[in-house]
């Protein structure tokens, strides 16, 4: 009880330091880091990308934000992180990319450079340079080596002159490519999550999420219950059962962490083209609880998730249709989008597709407004 009180007090009085410490304690667990970063967002705390001049080895509170720790970047390693920080503390911040290579020459390998670039550690305030650095870092490392050799005097003493070179500029990565590489390097999405722009829709359609499925009490209570989730595929493992039927284990990431999906037989056969990394999927099935493990979902339906492909179904009695049609049209017109709208008159069975001008952008606000007219359970999203 005392520990719980102290933890709650720390979280309340020093939220930045508390969450930074919590993130640092789970660096070996991508799922936990992702979960805690979402917790930070819900608390109004922004987690910043790694920075070669600003990051410590661990997650740290910086002003009103938390800075990602260099030790959590893949293929870098603690020894190299220590070298980077010692050099920075001894001789000052790195002035640019070439300056970093110069000062770390002989201490850093190409794989570490690649992952630091992908993570955003060399942005120096401009994320658009990541593509240029990625395609030019090997040449830059070679140029620095050549330059250092050329600066040696006859007596073998290095001439202390700053290195300032230029790379051929490459078109910046689009946001999808940038965050995909960012996740490859850090294990999580930092700058943005592919599903964030559809958060309202995801929350409305999903009946559970990774946080709930990670809770043993929730999992045991809901074992066998129907579930629908939306997530990005991050891993696929195809197998064959003893009977020779296909099955697949998918890891999908929702807004909070990872969910294991199991697909058998026909579900596996019919959706093999969809079960690919980076695909956004809408998955329905049943919860399968496991002792001392996160629950998984056994899929019975897998569809590609496309927010523009979502359709809105409004159910009304004939009486309500006549009374509130004008109000419904106003809501839809004020929120124009690409999602088709269907109206179902429940007492006559009549179904209608609304005119193109009434296609809507689906948000929580739109759904809440429509539910205020139709009543609970009468507004549904489907693909």
Secondary structure, 3 states (H helix, E strand, C coil): CHHHHHHHHHHHHCHHHHHHHHHHCCCCCHHHHHHHHHHHHHCCCCEECCCCCCCCCCCEEECCEEECCHHHCCCCCHHHHHHHHHHHHHHCCCCCHHHHHHHCCCCCCHHHHHHHHHHCCCCCCCHHHHHHHHHHHHHHHHHHHHHHHHCECCCCCECCCCCCCCCCCCCCCCHHHHHHHHHHHHCCCCCCCCCHHHHHHHHHHCCCCHHHHCCHHHHHHCCCCEEEEEEEEEEEEEEECCCCCEEEEEEEECCCCEEEEEEEHHHHHHCCCCCCCCCEEEEEEEEEEECCEEEEEEEEEEEECCHHHCEEEEEECHHHHHHHHHHHHHHHHCCEEEEEEEEEECCCCCEEECCHHHCECCCHHHHHHHHHHHCCCCEEEEC
